[in-house]
Amino acid sequence: MCTLARLSTSGQKYTLHGHWLQTSTATGRLSMEEPNLQCVENMVEVKINDKDKYEDDLDADHYKINARDFFVPTQENWLILTADYSQIELRLMAHFSKDSALIDLLSKPKGDVFTMIAARWTGKPEDSICLHEREQTKRLIYGILYGMGPNTLSEQLNCCSDEAKEKIKSFKSSFPGVAAWLHEAVSSCQQKGYVETLKGRKRFLSKIKFGNCKERSKAQRQAVNSICQGSAADIIKIAMINIHSLIVEGVYRSETTSAAATKFQMLKHRCRVLLQVHDELVLEVDSTVVKEAALLLRKCMESAAMLLVPLHAKLKVGRTWGSLEPIQADKGADIVPDL
């Protein structure tokens, strides 16, 4: 934590107030400093070396601490509620590429996405896909999405460069729409000098035309990644605006304004947006309205953009940021943990 963090006392609790940066990232994501609470890890390893007890550093005691356990709601009997987009960049790739096979898989209401993709890519039944194959498929997909070449991807997949190259080729053959879009995205950027996100925000990449070989390669990777990651930033900001409008102003910014505002009116001043961590929102909420808050959070996040595939948000709730448990927004009082 930065020592310049501003602290204020409220009872026996301290409240951290970070500084949000709206325009500090190239992709449009929000960032934070003093302190950067987006970087608080789940598990931190602490080493205690008592010189009177241990002569060798290897003998020091090692402890694992969940740093997020120390973050609690600012109000008594309130809970931490979070929602995290599931595979949002993959879903955006399906939307932009219009690949029919990928759209079909991501539109299914049930089933593990990466298992289904692995089955289609390898030609195996879903029930025969092992965890290793699923993980390899996931790494391959995001490697392609982030513009990794065979050499870099081979390190991710723990295979040789030629094998990684063959995997990329095989995957693109299974999803030709994705392959065509990847090529189109780079070609368009080379022509225009910029890429656009879902909501029309531009990122200029002049090096894709005027840089040296290394700079052009980097710009080509950035072109594809900026479209998906930048669009994800657009979507979560829209969700944040809709949530804030209702819980602070009592107004829902959508076509169903009056109905939504009436349904979630009890959340006004009983629910707050605390933090945004990339594709995740962190809220604190009065425990007596946690069901309604969960419904609102899921509704706002999953309806923030209309894509060719549905958006999904995974919800969790807990007494601390580090003790969150999965919940279903349509469940009743059983989603509230013991206080």
Stockholm file with secondary structure:
# STOCKHOLM 1.0

chainA/1-339         MCTLARLSTSGQKYTLHGHWLQTSTATGRLSMEEPNLQCVENMVEVKINDKDKYEDDLDADHYKINARDFFVPTQENWLILTADYSQIELRLMAHFSKDSALIDLLSKPKGDVFTMIAARWTGKPEDSICLHEREQTKRLIYGILYGMGPNTLSEQLNCCSDEAKEKIKSFKSSFPGVAAWLHEAVSSCQQKGYVETLKGRKRFLSKIKFGNCKERSKAQRQAVNSICQGSAADIIKIAMINIHSLIVEGVYRSETTSAAATKFQMLKHRCRVLLQVHDELVLEVDSTVVKEAALLLRKCMESAAMLLVPLHAKLKVGRTWGSLEPIQADKGADIVPDL
#=GR chainA/1-339 SS CCTTCEEEEETTEEEEECEEESSSSTTCCCEEESSCGGGCCSCEEEEECCTTTCSSGGGSEEEEECGGGGCCCSSTTEEEEEEEESSHHHHHHHHHHTCHHHHHHHTCSSSCHHHHHHHHHHTCCGGGCCHHHHHHHHHHHHHHHTTCCHHHHHHHHTSCHHHHHHHHHHHHHHCHHHHHHHHHHHHHHHHHSEEECTTCCEEECTHHHHSCHHHHHHHHHHHHHHHHHHHHHHHHHHHHHHHHIIIIISCCCSTTHHHHHHHTGGGTTSEEEEEEETTEEEEEEEGGGHHHHHHHHHHHHHTSSCCSSCCCEEEEEESSTTSCEEECTTCCGGGSCCC
#=GC SS_cons         CCTTCEEEEETTEEEEECEEESSSSTTCCCEEESSCGGGCCSCEEEEECCTTTCSSGGGSEEEEECGGGGCCCSSTTEEEEEEEESSHHHHHHHHHHTCHHHHHHHTCSSSCHHHHHHHHHHTCCGGGCCHHHHHHHHHHHHHHHTTCCHHHHHHHHTSCHHHHHHHHHHHHHHCHHHHHHHHHHHHHHHHHSEEECTTCCEEECTHHHHSCHHHHHHHHHHHHHHHHHHHHHHHHHHHHHHHHIIIIISCCCSTTHHHHHHHTGGGTTSEEEEEEETTEEEEEEEGGGHHHHHHHHHHHHHTSSCCSSCCCEEEEEESSTTSCEEECTTCCGGGSCCC
//
